[in-house]
Amino acid sequence: MNKNIPGIGQDAPDFEVLTSDGRTFKLSDALNSGSNVKLMFYRGHW
């Protein structure tokens, strides 16, 4: 298995993405601001 994939119960690695309205979302910034964050992963094709 890939060494970069966290296991169940481990913290997610920090990441940065563009939102649908063009803003930047960074996981660590959201967590540091006290926001609740829910990560959902979908497997499949759209």
N, C-alpha and C positions, 0 to 999 in steps of 0.2 A: 504494500500500500504506500501511497505517496507520503513522505515524511512531513510535508507542509500542511497536511490536513489535520485539524485538531480532532482529538477523540471526544467521545461523549463526556460531557461534564467539564471539558476544558474551555478556557476563554477563547473567544474568536480573535483572530489576528486583526490588528488595526487596518482599515482600508478607507479609500476615498473614491467617491463616484459622483457623477453629475446627476442631479434630480431631473424630473421631467420638465421642470420650469427653468432649467439652466443653472441652478445654484449648485454649489459643491456641498456634499454631505461627507463628513469624516466621522467615523465611529467614535474615536477617542474624544472628539469635541462634544458629541452628543452625550456620551457617558459622563464627561467632566462637568457638563452643565446640569446634571441631575435628571436628565430626561430618561424615560423608560424607552428601551429599544427592543424591538422584536425582529429577529432575523428569520426569514422564511426562505426555504430553498425549494425550488420546483424542479422536478425531473420530467423532461418530456420535450415535445416539439410544439411550437405555436404555429 
